[in-house]
Amino acid sequence: MAPIGTTATTGQICPESGVWRVVGSPTTTAPIAKGNRMPPYGGKSVTWRLEAYA
């Protein structure tokens, strides 16, 4: 299991199912499943941080 606080960038494979938050501003949260590609936000490549397990 990936620890809370794990980061992944747009285009990488999600390492853990859970609620992910965009690092920086503006921010958002999204539920992302393990094995899916990390999405862009606002049309840009961003870093996501795992906030909670799903």
mmCIF file of the N, C-alpha and C atoms, coordinates in Angstrom:
data_MODEL
# 
_entry.id   MODEL 
# 
loop_
_atom_site.group_PDB 
_atom_site.id 
_atom_site.type_symbol 
_atom_site.label_atom_id 
_atom_site.label_alt_id 
_atom_site.label_comp_id 
_atom_site.label_asym_id 
_atom_site.label_entity_id 
_atom_site.label_seq_id 
_atom_site.pdbx_PDB_ins_code 
_atom_site.Cartn_x 
_atom_site.Cartn_y 
_atom_site.Cartn_z 
_atom_site.occupancy 
_atom_site.B_iso_or_equiv 
_atom_site.pdbx_formal_charge 
_atom_site.auth_seq_id 
_atom_site.auth_comp_id 
_atom_site.auth_asym_id 
_atom_site.auth_atom_id 
_atom_site.pdbx_PDB_model_num 
ATOM 1   N N  . MET A 1 1  ? 0.838   -1.181 0.000   1.00 0.00 ? 1  MET A N  1 
ATOM 2   C CA . MET A 1 1  ? 0.000   0.000  0.000   1.00 0.00 ? 1  MET A CA 1 
ATOM 3   C C  . MET A 1 1  ? 0.883   1.244  0.000   1.00 0.00 ? 1  MET A C  1 
ATOM 4   N N  . ALA A 1 2  ? 0.585   2.176  -0.887  1.00 0.00 ? 2  ALA A N  1 
ATOM 5   C CA . ALA A 1 2  ? 1.349   3.426  -0.924  1.00 0.00 ? 2  ALA A CA 1 
ATOM 6   C C  . ALA A 1 2  ? 0.958   4.278  0.283   1.00 0.00 ? 2  ALA A C  1 
ATOM 7   N N  . PRO A 1 3  ? 1.927   4.911  0.956   1.00 0.00 ? 3  PRO A N  1 
ATOM 8   C CA . PRO A 1 3  ? 1.575   5.710  2.131   1.00 0.00 ? 3  PRO A CA 1 
ATOM 9   C C  . PRO A 1 3  ? 0.848   7.001  1.777   1.00 0.00 ? 3  PRO A C  1 
ATOM 10  N N  . ILE A 1 4  ? 0.020   7.502  2.721   1.00 0.00 ? 4  ILE A N  1 
ATOM 11  C CA . ILE A 1 4  ? -0.608  8.811  2.565   1.00 0.00 ? 4  ILE A CA 1 
ATOM 12  C C  . ILE A 1 4  ? 0.524   9.826  2.348   1.00 0.00 ? 4  ILE A C  1 
ATOM 13  N N  . GLY A 1 5  ? 0.327   10.742 1.418   1.00 0.00 ? 5  GLY A N  1 
ATOM 14  C CA . GLY A 1 5  ? 1.376   11.717 1.109   1.00 0.00 ? 5  GLY A CA 1 
ATOM 15  C C  . GLY A 1 5  ? 2.184   11.347 -0.116  1.00 0.00 ? 5  GLY A C  1 
ATOM 16  N N  . THR A 1 6  ? 1.988   10.121 -0.631  1.00 0.00 ? 6  THR A N  1 
ATOM 17  C CA . THR A 1 6  ? 2.649   9.702  -1.867  1.00 0.00 ? 6  THR A CA 1 
ATOM 18  C C  . THR A 1 6  ? 2.249   10.672 -2.979  1.00 0.00 ? 6  THR A C  1 
ATOM 19  N N  . THR A 1 7  ? 3.189   11.001 -3.859  1.00 0.00 ? 7  THR A N  1 
ATOM 20  C CA . THR A 1 7  ? 2.883   11.888 -4.977  1.00 0.00 ? 7  THR A CA 1 
ATOM 21  C C  . THR A 1 7  ? 3.041   11.165 -6.308  1.00 0.00 ? 7  THR A C  1 
ATOM 22  N N  . ALA A 1 8  ? 2.300   11.647 -7.296  1.00 0.00 ? 8  ALA A N  1 
ATOM 23  C CA . ALA A 1 8  ? 2.383   11.137 -8.665  1.00 0.00 ? 8  ALA A CA 1 
ATOM 24  C C  . ALA A 1 8  ? 2.050   12.296 -9.587  1.00 0.00 ? 8  ALA A C  1 
ATOM 25  N N  . THR A 1 9  ? 2.649   12.317 -10.756 1.00 0.00 ? 9  THR A N  1 
ATOM 26  C CA . THR A 1 9  ? 2.407   13.409 -11.694 1.00 0.00 ? 9  THR A CA 1 
ATOM 27  C C  . THR A 1 9  ? 1.514   12.952 -12.835 1.00 0.00 ? 9  THR A C  1 
ATOM 28  N N  . THR A 1 10 ? 0.923   13.946 -13.495 1.00 0.00 ? 10 THR A N  1 
ATOM 29  C CA . THR A 1 10 ? 0.062   13.690 -14.643 1.00 0.00 ? 10 THR A CA 1 
ATOM 30  C C  . THR A 1 10 ? 0.755   12.739 -15.609 1.00 0.00 ? 10 THR A C  1 
ATOM 31  N N  . GLY A 1 11 ? 0.018   11.700 -16.036 1.00 0.00 ? 11 GLY A N  1 
ATOM 32  C CA . GLY A 1 11 ? 0.547   10.738 -16.996 1.00 0.00 ? 11 GLY A CA 1 
ATOM 33  C C  . GLY A 1 11 ? 1.117   9.492  -16.361 1.00 0.00 ? 11 GLY A C  1 
ATOM 34  N N  . GLN A 1 12 ? 1.481   9.557  -15.077 1.00 0.00 ? 12 GLN A N  1 
ATOM 35  C CA . GLN A 1 12 ? 1.981   8.364  -14.392 1.00 0.00 ? 12 GLN A CA 1 
ATOM 36  C C  . GLN A 1 12 ? 0.805   7.445  -14.066 1.00 0.00 ? 12 GLN A C  1 
ATOM 37  N N  . ILE A 1 13 ? 1.106   6.178  -13.810 1.00 0.00 ? 13 ILE A N  1 
ATOM 38  C CA . ILE A 1 13 ? 0.087   5.221  -13.393 1.00 0.00 ? 13 ILE A CA 1 
ATOM 39  C C  . ILE A 1 13 ? -0.174  5.431  -11.905 1.00 0.00 ? 13 ILE A C  1 
ATOM 40  N N  . CYS A 1 14 ? -1.432  5.536  -11.534 1.00 0.00 ? 14 CYS A N  1 
ATOM 41  C CA . CYS A 1 14 ? -1.809  5.747  -10.133 1.00 0.00 ? 14 CYS A CA 1 
ATOM 42  C C  . CYS A 1 14 ? -1.328  4.566  -9.280  1.00 0.00 ? 14 CYS A C  1 
ATOM 43  N N  . PRO A 1 15 ? -0.536  4.824  -8.232  1.00 0.00 ? 15 PRO A N  1 
ATOM 44  C CA . PRO A 1 15 ? 0.005   3.736  -7.421  1.00 0.00 ? 15 PRO A CA 1 
ATOM 45  C C  . PRO A 1 15 ? -0.953  3.216  -6.350  1.00 0.00 ? 15 PRO A C  1 
ATOM 46  N N  . GLU A 1 16 ? -2.024  3.958  -6.066  1.00 0.00 ? 16 GLU A N  1 
ATOM 47  C CA . GLU A 1 16 ? -2.937  3.561  -4.988  1.00 0.00 ? 16 GLU A CA 1 
ATOM 48  C C  . GLU A 1 16 ? -4.306  4.198  -5.192  1.00 0.00 ? 16 GLU A C  1 
ATOM 49  N N  . SER A 1 17 ? -5.364  3.396  -5.052  1.00 0.00 ? 17 SER A N  1 
ATOM 50  C CA . SER A 1 17 ? -6.717  3.945  -5.138  1.00 0.00 ? 17 SER A CA 1 
ATOM 51  C C  . SER A 1 17 ? -6.983  4.837  -3.931  1.00 0.00 ? 17 SER A C  1 
ATOM 52  N N  . GLY A 1 18 ? -7.564  6.006  -4.185  1.00 0.00 ? 18 GLY A N  1 
ATOM 53  C CA . GLY A 1 18 ? -7.894  6.896  -3.077  1.00 0.00 ? 18 GLY A CA 1 
ATOM 54  C C  . GLY A 1 18 ? -8.298  8.262  -3.562  1.00 0.00 ? 18 GLY A C  1 
ATOM 55  N N  . VAL A 1 19 ? -8.320  9.179  -2.607  1.00 0.00 ? 19 VAL A N  1 
ATOM 56  C CA . VAL A 1 19 ? -8.618  10.579 -2.894  1.00 0.00 ? 19 VAL A CA 1 
ATOM 57  C C  . VAL A 1 19 ? -7.280  11.294 -3.040  1.00 0.00 ? 19 VAL A C  1 
ATOM 58  N N  . TRP A 1 20 ? -7.101  11.900 -4.200  1.00 0.00 ? 20 TRP A N  1 
ATOM 59  C CA . TRP A 1 20 ? -5.853  12.597 -4.525  1.00 0.00 ? 20 TRP A CA 1 
ATOM 60  C C  . TRP A 1 20 ? -6.119  14.090 -4.627  1.00 0.00 ? 20 TRP A C  1 
ATOM 61  N N  . ARG A 1 21 ? -5.152  14.909 -4.180  1.00 0.00 ? 21 ARG A N  1 
ATOM 62  C CA . ARG A 1 21 ? -5.273  16.371 -4.223  1.00 0.00 ? 21 ARG A CA 1 
ATOM 63  C C  . ARG A 1 21 ? -4.142  16.945 -5.072  1.00 0.00 ? 21 ARG A C  1 
ATOM 64  N N  . VAL A 1 22 ? -4.483  17.950 -5.880  1.00 0.00 ? 22 VAL A N  1 
ATOM 65  C CA . VAL A 1 22 ? -3.465  18.658 -6.664  1.00 0.00 ? 22 VAL A CA 1 
ATOM 66  C C  . VAL A 1 22 ? -2.605  19.488 -5.713  1.00 0.00 ? 22 VAL A C  1 
ATOM 67  N N  . VAL A 1 23 ? -1.286  19.355 -5.849  1.00 0.00 ? 23 VAL A N  1 
ATOM 68  C CA . VAL A 1 23 ? -0.345  20.144 -5.064  1.00 0.00 ? 23 VAL A CA 1 
ATOM 69  C C  . VAL A 1 23 ? -0.268  21.533 -5.701  1.00 0.00 ? 23 VAL A C  1 
ATOM 70  N N  . GLY A 1 24 ? -0.458  22.569 -4.904  1.00 0.00 ? 24 GLY A N  1 
ATOM 71  C CA . GLY A 1 24 ? -0.364  23.937 -5.412  1.00 0.00 ? 24 GLY A CA 1 
ATOM 72  C C  . GLY A 1 24 ? -1.722  24.589 -5.519  1.00 0.00 ? 24 GLY A C  1 
ATOM 73  N N  . SER A 1 25 ? -1.784  25.661 -6.306  1.00 0.00 ? 25 SER A N  1 
ATOM 74  C CA . SER A 1 25 ? -3.007  26.440 -6.432  1.00 0.00 ? 25 SER A CA 1 
ATOM 75  C C  . SER A 1 25 ? -3.242  26.781 -7.898  1.00 0.00 ? 25 SER A C  1 
ATOM 76  N N  . PRO A 1 26 ? -4.469  26.691 -8.421  1.00 0.00 ? 26 PRO A N  1 
ATOM 77  C CA . PRO A 1 26 ? -5.660  26.187 -7.724  1.00 0.00 ? 26 PRO A CA 1 
ATOM 78  C C  . PRO A 1 26 ? -5.553  24.689 -7.483  1.00 0.00 ? 26 PRO A C  1 
ATOM 79  N N  . THR A 1 27 ? -6.286  24.223 -6.496  1.00 0.00 ? 27 THR A N  1 
ATOM 80  C CA . THR A 1 27 ? -6.246  22.808 -6.148  1.00 0.00 ? 27 THR A CA 1 
ATOM 81  C C  . THR A 1 27 ? -7.625  22.181 -6.273  1.00 0.00 ? 27 THR A C  1 
ATOM 82  N N  . THR A 1 28 ? -7.655  20.883 -6.296  1.00 0.00 ? 28 THR A N  1 
ATOM 83  C CA . THR A 1 28 ? -8.904  20.129 -6.324  1.00 0.00 ? 28 THR A CA 1 
ATOM 84  C C  . THR A 1 28 ? -8.599  18.751 -5.787  1.00 0.00 ? 28 THR A C  1 
ATOM 85  N N  . THR A 1 29 ? -9.629  17.997 -5.468  1.00 0.00 ? 29 THR A N  1 
ATOM 86  C CA . THR A 1 29 ? -9.447  16.599 -5.108  1.00 0.00 ? 29 THR A CA 1 
ATOM 87  C C  . THR A 1 29 ? -10.210 15.748 -6.109  1.00 0.00 ? 29 THR A C  1 
ATOM 88  N N  . ALA A 1 30 ? -9.751  14.523 -6.275  1.00 0.00 ? 30 ALA A N  1 
ATOM 89  C CA . ALA A 1 30 ? -10.414 13.600 -7.190  1.00 0.00 ? 30 ALA A CA 1 
ATOM 90  C C  . ALA A 1 30 ? -10.188 12.174 -6.727  1.00 0.00 ? 30 ALA A C  1 
ATOM 91  N N  . PRO A 1 31 ? -11.221 11.326 -6.851  1.00 0.00 ? 31 PRO A N  1 
ATOM 92  C CA . PRO A 1 31 ? -11.017 9.904  -6.588  1.00 0.00 ? 31 PRO A CA 1 
ATOM 93  C C  . PRO A 1 31 ? -10.358 9.278  -7.810  1.00 0.00 ? 31 PRO A C  1 
ATOM 94  N N  . ILE A 1 32 ? -9.220  8.621  -7.618  1.00 0.00 ? 32 ILE A N  1 
ATOM 95  C CA . ILE A 1 32 ? -8.495  8.013  -8.731  1.00 0.00 ? 32 ILE A CA 1 
ATOM 96  C C  . ILE A 1 32 ? -8.172  6.571  -8.338  1.00 0.00 ? 32 ILE A C  1 
ATOM 97  N N  . ALA A 1 33 ? -8.464  5.648  -9.233  1.00 0.00 ? 33 ALA A N  1 
ATOM 98  C CA . ALA A 1 33 ? -8.250  4.232  -8.952  1.00 0.00 ? 33 ALA A CA 1 
ATOM 99  C C  . ALA A 1 33 ? -6.851  3.791  -9.350  1.00 0.00 ? 33 ALA A C  1 
ATOM 100 N N  . LYS A 1 34 ? -6.300  2.873  -8.553  1.00 0.00 ? 34 LYS A N  1 
ATOM 101 C CA . LYS A 1 34 ? -4.993  2.292  -8.842  1.00 0.00 ? 34 LYS A CA 1 
ATOM 102 C C  . LYS A 1 34 ? -4.998  1.720  -10.254 1.00 0.00 ? 34 LYS A C  1 
ATOM 103 N N  . GLY A 1 35 ? -3.940  2.004  -11.008 1.00 0.00 ? 35 GLY A N  1 
ATOM 104 C CA . GLY A 1 35 ? -3.815  1.495  -12.370 1.00 0.00 ? 35 GLY A CA 1 
ATOM 105 C C  . GLY A 1 35 ? -4.255  2.482  -13.436 1.00 0.00 ? 35 GLY A C  1 
ATOM 106 N N  . ASN A 1 36 ? -5.031  3.509  -13.040 1.00 0.00 ? 36 ASN A N  1 
ATOM 107 C CA . ASN A 1 36 ? -5.424  4.544  -13.999 1.00 0.00 ? 36 ASN A CA 1 
ATOM 108 C C  . ASN A 1 36 ? -4.289  5.544  -14.166 1.00 0.00 ? 36 ASN A C  1 
ATOM 109 N N  . ARG A 1 37 ? -4.309  6.278  -15.273 1.00 0.00 ? 37 ARG A N  1 
ATOM 110 C CA . ARG A 1 37 ? -3.314  7.341  -15.456 1.00 0.00 ? 37 ARG A CA 1 
ATOM 111 C C  . ARG A 1 37 ? -3.738  8.568  -14.664 1.00 0.00 ? 37 ARG A C  1 
ATOM 112 N N  . MET A 1 38 ? -2.747  9.215  -14.031 1.00 0.00 ? 38 MET A N  1 
ATOM 113 C CA . MET A 1 38 ? -3.034  10.443 -13.289 1.00 0.00 ? 38 MET A CA 1 
ATOM 114 C C  . MET A 1 38 ? -3.417  11.523 -14.300 1.00 0.00 ? 38 MET A C  1 
ATOM 115 N N  . PRO A 1 39 ? -4.541  12.186 -14.061 1.00 0.00 ? 39 PRO A N  1 
ATOM 116 C CA . PRO A 1 39 ? -5.045  13.155 -15.044 1.00 0.00 ? 39 PRO A CA 1 
ATOM 117 C C  . PRO A 1 39 ? -4.374  14.520 -14.941 1.00 0.00 ? 39 PRO A C  1 
ATOM 118 N N  . PRO A 1 40 ? -4.506  15.326 -16.004 1.00 0.00 ? 40 PRO A N  1 
ATOM 119 C CA . PRO A 1 40 ? -4.101  16.733 -15.899 1.00 0.00 ? 40 PRO A CA 1 
ATOM 120 C C  . PRO A 1 40 ? -5.165  17.495 -15.110 1.00 0.00 ? 40 PRO A C  1 
ATOM 121 N N  . TYR A 1 41 ? -4.864  18.708 -14.728 1.00 0.00 ? 41 TYR A N  1 
ATOM 122 C CA . TYR A 1 41 ? -5.851  19.578 -14.081 1.00 0.00 ? 41 TYR A CA 1 
ATOM 123 C C  . TYR A 1 41 ? -5.714  20.969 -14.668 1.00 0.00 ? 41 TYR A C  1 
ATOM 124 N N  . GLY A 1 42 ? -6.832  21.542 -15.075 1.00 0.00 ? 42 GLY A N  1 
ATOM 125 C CA . GLY A 1 42 ? -6.798  22.874 -15.690 1.00 0.00 ? 42 GLY A CA 1 
ATOM 126 C C  . GLY A 1 42 ? -6.005  22.885 -16.985 1.00 0.00 ? 42 GLY A C  1 
ATOM 127 N N  . GLY A 1 43 ? -5.978  21.715 -17.660 1.00 0.00 ? 43 GLY A N  1 
ATOM 128 C CA . GLY A 1 43 ? -5.260  21.627 -18.931 1.00 0.00 ? 43 GLY A CA 1 
ATOM 129 C C  . GLY A 1 43 ? -3.750  21.549 -18.791 1.00 0.00 ? 43 GLY A C  1 
ATOM 130 N N  . LYS A 1 44 ? -3.262  21.373 -17.553 1.00 0.00 ? 44 LYS A N  1 
ATOM 131 C CA . LYS A 1 44 ? -1.821  21.354 -17.322 1.00 0.00 ? 44 LYS A CA 1 
ATOM 132 C C  . LYS A 1 44 ? -1.405  20.073 -16.601 1.00 0.00 ? 44 LYS A C  1 
ATOM 133 N N  . SER A 1 45 ? -0.129  19.750 -16.749 1.00 0.00 ? 45 SER A N  1 
ATOM 134 C CA . SER A 1 45 ? 0.458   18.643 -16.012 1.00 0.00 ? 45 SER A CA 1 
ATOM 135 C C  . SER A 1 45 ? 0.656   19.101 -14.568 1.00 0.00 ? 45 SER A C  1 
ATOM 136 N N  . VAL A 1 46 ? 0.200   18.288 -13.621 1.00 0.00 ? 46 VAL A N  1 
ATOM 137 C CA . VAL A 1 46 ? 0.291   18.663 -12.204 1.00 0.00 ? 46 VAL A CA 1 
ATOM 138 C C  . VAL A 1 46 ? 0.823   17.494 -11.380 1.00 0.00 ? 46 VAL A C  1 
ATOM 139 N N  . THR A 1 47 ? 1.166   17.790 -10.131 1.00 0.00 ? 47 THR A N  1 
ATOM 140 C CA . THR A 1 47 ? 1.530   16.759 -9.173  1.00 0.00 ? 47 THR A CA 1 
ATOM 141 C C  . THR A 1 47 ? 0.331   16.515 -8.263  1.00 0.00 ? 47 THR A C  1 
ATOM 142 N N  . TRP A 1 48 ? -0.001  15.240 -8.074  1.00 0.00 ? 48 TRP A N  1 
ATOM 143 C CA . TRP A 1 48 ? -1.092  14.832 -7.187  1.00 0.00 ? 48 TRP A CA 1 
ATOM 144 C C  . TRP A 1 48 ? -0.503  14.223 -5.930  1.00 0.00 ? 48 TRP A C  1 
ATOM 145 N N  . ARG A 1 49 ? -1.151  14.448 -4.777  1.00 0.00 ? 49 ARG A N  1 
ATOM 146 C CA . ARG A 1 49 ? -0.710  13.857 -3.508  1.00 0.00 ? 49 ARG A CA 1 
ATOM 147 C C  . ARG A 1 49 ? -1.863  13.040 -2.922  1.00 0.00 ? 49 ARG A C  1 
ATOM 148 N N  . LEU A 1 50 ? -1.568  11.824 -2.502  1.00 0.00 ? 50 LEU A N  1 
ATOM 149 C CA . LEU A 1 50 ? -2.584  10.960 -1.905  1.00 0.00 ? 50 LEU A CA 1 
ATOM 150 C C  . LEU A 1 50 ? -3.011  11.502 -0.552  1.00 0.00 ? 50 LEU A C  1 
ATOM 151 N N  . GLU A 1 51 ? -4.319  11.755 -0.405  1.00 0.00 ? 51 GLU A N  1 
ATOM 152 C CA . GLU A 1 51 ? -4.878  12.330 0.828   1.00 0.00 ? 51 GLU A CA 1 
ATOM 153 C C  . GLU A 1 51 ? -5.534  11.266 1.709   1.00 0.00 ? 51 GLU A C  1 
ATOM 154 N N  . ALA A 1 52 ? -6.222  10.317 1.089   1.00 0.00 ? 52 ALA A N  1 
ATOM 155 C CA . ALA A 1 52 ? -6.973  9.305  1.845   1.00 0.00 ? 52 ALA A CA 1 
ATOM 156 C C  . ALA A 1 52 ? -7.146  8.069  0.990   1.00 0.00 ? 52 ALA A C  1 
ATOM 157 N N  . TYR A 1 53 ? -7.270  6.914  1.644   1.00 0.00 ? 53 TYR A N  1 
ATOM 158 C CA . TYR A 1 53 ? -7.516  5.681  0.914   1.00 0.00 ? 53 TYR A CA 1 
ATOM 159 C C  . TYR A 1 53 ? -8.993  5.566  0.542   1.00 0.00 ? 53 TYR A C  1 
ATOM 160 N N  . ALA A 1 54 ? -9.264  4.913  -0.574  1.00 0.00 ? 54 ALA A N  1 
ATOM 161 C CA . ALA A 1 54 ? -10.642 4.737  -1.017  1.00 0.00 ? 54 ALA A CA 1 
ATOM 162 C C  . ALA A 1 54 ? -11.209 3.462  -0.413  1.00 0.00 ? 54 ALA A C  1 
# 
